[in-house]
Amino acid sequence: MQPFNSAWRPNAYMVYMGMRATSAFAFSLVITYELVYHTIAVGLNPLQLVTVGVVLECMTFFFEIPTGVVADLYSRRLSVLIGLALMGVGFLVEGLVATFAAVLAAQVLWGIGFTFYSGAESAWISDEIGEARAGQAFLRAAQIGQISTLAGVGVAALLVNGGANRPLVAGALIYIALTIILLWVMGESGFQPAQRDEWSIRRAMLLPLQESIQLVRVRPVLFIILLIGVVIGLCLGGFDRLNAAHFTQDFALPALGPLEPVAWFSMMSGAIGVLSLGGAELVRRRLDLTRHIVIVRLLTGLYSGMLVCMLVFALAHWFWAALICFCVSQALRNTGRPILIIWINQHAEPRNRATLISLYWQSNALGQIVGSPIIGWIGAAFSLRAALATGALVYGLVLPLLRRAGRDST
């Protein structure tokens, strides 16, 4: 189905901002209380919770490249639409069927959907408005996304009073509605697919990947970016799964009147959203992100701050110190995420941009698949503090990689 006539169809920039705002709101609805839903409504034990995470990361690992190739070879728009639809259906299954099997099936659906969406939406807007404008668009979209995330956190807190699954179902329906709207308003005029008249399907699927790997070989910075993705995955896969347990098991959460202790997580999400919004605006206004060395120095500062905050969070015995450092670390992480995409875009060729972005997320997923069980074992055998501190120290390996990237730019 073709989108509406371009005479009155919204321009690509506005469509992108609307898409990012809506998807961030829907994802916030889902993710804020997803673990609460798994624990309370579905009744998953710790081993099952870890299994859910591993299944999700396996989907990312195995499907990032094939779905990125689809976006580069056939259509960015089609890849975005497929991704959003699969995410919506996956979350709907998860929210409506409270069983372990349904949760696993949902991870398969929305995990594959995310891989269709993640690289394609960035590549689509870069094609439509040009790489120079796309950098600013990424930062503005990150800000709008943070505002939408804050709104989603608040709405989720209201919906959860009627049942732990309600935020998931609401988010799923929004994803499905967004897919239908984009089917009509999202155009695609800047994309130039590779010629494939004489290719077999197999060769057509593999060529963008082969070209991307060749590009990584001749551009050392891209190889460094992929290594950074692995290191971040090694650390943050376990960190994301253990930080809530650290708060609930290693600290006595202060009373919040009539509210349940889980309300602290909504408050933390809100604080992280505000800090992330401010960080993105500061970067957008003050820094020239068209320069390679500026990006390297910015990421070095952001990741150094994350390392310090994560270590303090892991080792602190005072709740407020842990709370502040956790929120700051996540805000720095959110600020750095679009910077990495800008960095990849600067060194990628237009025809394989989506595949390279997908290759980065696949390297991140590989790190999580390998690192999460190790960090989890440390937490079980020793303590959560030891596990989180180990993850933070592993994260420090990003800094020498960034120094190497800085030398390559001079």
Secondary structure, DSSP 8 states (H G I E B T S, - for coil): -----TTTS--HHHHHHHHHHHHHHHHHHHHHSHHHIIIIIS---HHHHHHHHHHHHHHHHHHHHHHHHHHHHT-HHHHHHHHHHHHHHHHHHHHH--SHHHHHHHHHHHHHHHHHHHHHHHHHHHHHH-HHHHHHHHHHHHHHHHHHHHHHHHHHHHHGGG-TTHHHHHHHHHHHHHHHHHHHH----S------TT--HHHHHHHHHHHHHHHHHH-HHHHHHHHHHHHHHHHHHHHHHHHHHHHHHHS-----TTS-TTHHHHHHHHHHHHHHHHHHHHHHHH--TTSHHHHHHHHHHHHHHHHHHHHHHHH--SHHHHHHHHHHHHHHHHHHHHHHHHHHHHHS-GGGHHHHHHHHHHHHHHHHHHHHHHHHHHHHHT-HHHHHHHHHHHHTTHHHHHHHHHHHT-
